[in-house]
Amino acid sequence: MAPTDTADEKKPDQPDQAKPDPTDDLVTTQHVLAVGRRKLRYTADTGRVVIRQEVTADGKFTGHVPKASVFMTAYTLDDADPATRPVTFAFNGGPGSSSTWLHLGLFGPRRVVSGDAGSPAAPPYELTDNAESLLAHSDLVFIDPMSTGYTRPVEGEGAEDHLGFTGDIESVGEVIRLWTTRNGRWLSPKFLAGESYGTTRAGGLAQHLQQRHGMYLNGLILVSSVLDFRTLRFQEGNDLPYALFLPTYAAIAHYHGKHGKRRLADVLAEAEAFAARDYPYALAQGARMSAEERAAAVAKTAELTGLSADYVDRVDLRIEHMRFFTELLRSERRTVGRLDGRFTGWEGDYGRERMSEDPAGAAITGAYTAAINHYLRAELEYTSDLPYEVISFDAFKAWSYKDFEGSHVTVTDRLSAAMRTNPHLKVHIASGHTDGATPYYATEHSVAHLAIPDELRGNIEIKYYPAGHMMYVHEPSRVQQSKDIAAFVKAASGS
C-alpha cells in the first residue's frame, strides 16, 4: 500500500521553499566617556550588516543577492552636526585580522590594558576608559573584513570571493558606502584608518571609493604602513628589503644595548646613510667587490645590526628578518619580536635558524582577545555563539593576490592616482622604529616613489615612535600618537 502524503512531506512537483532573507542584527547602546572636563555622550551600534550584489542575467536585472554579513561597531557622538562631524572607518590588516587592535588599542572609547615589553599584563586582563580616544574628534566605524570577527558569508555563499585583494576592497568599500548613505554622512569629512595590510587596503580603497562611488576622502591614517610588498619580500634577486630593514635592525640592536650609550637618533642617521648608498652598492657588486671592500661592508653591517661579523659574512651580507630576530640575542638565549623588537622571548631550541613564535604577538594577543570577547557581549550587548576571530589564519592562507600575477603587490599606483584626482586628500603615516614587520625606512622608500607632483608631497606627514608595529602598546607612544592623529583629523577636516 502506497504511503499517504502528509503535511510535512514534499510532493515531487512542489517547489523549494525560499530561504529567509538575511537581515542586519545591529544592537544600539548609549554611553558616556569623560575626556578631560568634557562628557562625551555617544551611541554605539554593534552587529552585522548584510551586503548584497546586483545580479543580471541575459542583460536583465534579477535582484540584489545577499553575499555576506559584515560585523562592525560604529560610535557616533550624540547631538553632533553631521555636516561638520568627521567619521573615520577603521580596520586592521593581516590579511585575516579583525579590527580589535585599533579598536581597543588606540581609537576606541574603551581600551585594553595589555602591558608592555618587559611587563606584559597578566590574565584575566582589564578594560579602561580611553581618555585619548579619537571619538573626541571623529565618529568611528570599525569594520571586520571577511572571516574575521563575526563576519561570515550568508547561507549558501562562500568566503573566497572576499578573500583577495579586489574582493576585499569591494566588500569593505560597500560597507563604507552603505553606512555613509544610511546615516546621511555624504557631506561629513571622511577618513580611512588602516594598520599593516589595512594600509594596503586603505590605499586601494581611496581610489576604489572615488572611481566606483564618487566618494572623495579627506584623509588616510596609515599605521605601520606597507604600500609596496617588494620592500618587504626577501626573495632571490630582490636585494631591496635587506637595505630597507637595516635601520630597524639598528634600532632594535640599540634598544638591547648593542650600541652602548650612543643616542638612538645618531645610530639611525648612520644606519639610514649606509642603507641609502654604500650597503645597496655592496649588495649589487656581489663577487665584483675586492676583499677589502667586502670586509669593510661586513664590518659596518655587523656594527650597525649588533650581529657578529662572522655571521654577516656567512649570510653574504643579506640578513633576512626572521633570522635577525632569532640571532641577535642568541648568546643570551632570547629571541626578539618581529612585531616589536623591544619584546623578548624564549625558545626550546637555541640552535634554530628562525624562531618558532613572535614574542611580541604572544605577549599581547591574550589581552586583546579576552577584552574584545568581554566588551562586545557585556558592554555593547551584542551576543553570538560564533567564535570571534581576532586573527583568522585560514583567511590568511586562502588570500589571493591573483590581481598581481606576474608582478609584485603594490598600491602606490592607486594611492598616487587617488591623490592626483583629489588634491585635497591628506595622508598621515605612523611608523615605529622597532617594527620588524613593516619597517619605517621601507615606508619612506614607498612614499618617496609615489607618482605625485611635488606640490602634493606636502599632503603627506610621517610621525615616528620609539616602539613597534602596534606602537600604542607603549604608553608614551600611545598618548603622543593619539595627539598626532587628532591634530591630523582636525586639520584635514578644515576645523
Beta strands, then each sheet from edge to edge (+ up, - down):
strand 1: 27-35
strand 2: 38-57
strand 3: 60-77
strand 4: 87-91
strand 5: 110-113
strand 6: 115-116
strand 7: 119-120
strand 8: 126-129
strand 9: 139-143
strand 10: 152-153
strand 11: 190-196
strand 12: 219-225
strand 13: 335-336
strand 14: 344-345
strand 15: 426-432
strand 16: 460-465
sheet 1: 1+ 2- 3+ 9- 4- 11- 12- 15- 16-
sheet 2: 1+ 2- 3+ 10-
sheet 3: 5+ 8-
sheet 4: 6+ 7-
sheet 5: 13+ 14-
end
